[in-house]
């Protein structure tokens, strides 16, 4: 019998709120969360540049970006 081991992929639900409003819930890998949300905000044209993000904080796997939308 051959024994082998494999890493298990971990995914977590991520709820994103922009200016207090729910914008997205995604199932993602729990790494590079800030990069994921920044890319989402840019792709969805919620921000135009990084400086549009006033603050970004993670609370129990929930990202709460506060975005200045012009």
C-alpha positions as CSV (number, residue, x, y, z in Angstrom):
1,X,0.0,0.0,0.0
2,X,1.3,3.4,-1.0
3,X,0.8,6.2,1.5
4,X,0.6,9.8,0.5
5,X,-0.5,13.1,1.9
6,X,-2.0,16.2,0.3
7,X,-2.6,19.7,1.5
8,X,-6.3,20.6,1.9
9,X,-7.4,23.7,0.2
10,X,-9.1,26.1,2.6
11,X,-11.8,28.5,1.4
12,X,-13.8,30.9,3.6
13,X,-16.8,33.1,2.9
14,X,-15.9,36.8,2.7
15,X,-18.5,39.5,3.0
16,X,-17.5,42.9,1.7
17,X,-19.1,46.1,2.7
18,X,-18.5,49.5,1.0
19,X,-19.5,52.6,2.9
20,X,-21.7,50.4,5.1
21,X,-23.5,48.6,2.3
22,X,-23.1,45.0,1.3
23,X,-21.3,44.8,-2.0
24,X,-20.2,41.2,-2.3
25,X,-20.0,37.8,-0.7
26,X,-17.4,35.4,-2.1
27,X,-15.8,32.1,-1.2
28,X,-12.1,32.6,-1.4
29,X,-8.8,31.4,-0.1
30,X,-8.0,33.3,3.1
31,X,-4.7,34.8,1.8
32,X,-4.1,38.1,0.1
33,X,-7.5,39.4,1.2
34,X,-6.6,43.1,0.8
35,X,-5.3,42.5,-2.8
36,X,-8.6,40.6,-3.6
37,X,-10.8,43.4,-2.4
38,X,-8.7,46.1,-4.0
39,X,-8.9,44.3,-7.3
40,X,-12.7,43.8,-6.9
41,X,-13.2,47.5,-6.2
42,X,-11.1,48.5,-9.2
43,X,-12.7,46.0,-11.6
44,X,-16.2,47.1,-10.6
45,X,-15.2,50.7,-11.0
46,X,-16.0,51.6,-7.4
47,X,-12.5,53.1,-7.2
48,X,-10.3,54.5,-9.8
49,X,-7.0,54.5,-7.9
50,X,-5.7,53.1,-4.6
51,X,-6.0,56.6,-3.0
52,X,-9.8,56.3,-3.3
53,X,-9.8,53.8,-0.4
54,X,-10.0,55.8,2.8
55,X,-9.5,52.7,5.0
56,X,-9.6,48.9,4.9
57,X,-10.1,46.7,8.0
58,X,-10.6,43.0,8.5
59,X,-13.0,41.9,11.2
60,X,-13.4,38.1,11.7
61,X,-12.8,37.4,8.0
62,X,-15.0,40.3,6.9
63,X,-13.4,43.1,5.0
64,X,-15.0,46.5,5.6
65,X,-13.5,48.9,3.0
66,X,-14.5,52.5,3.4
67,X,-14.3,54.0,-0.1
68,X,-14.5,57.5,-1.2
69,X,-16.4,57.4,-4.5
70,X,-16.1,60.5,-6.7
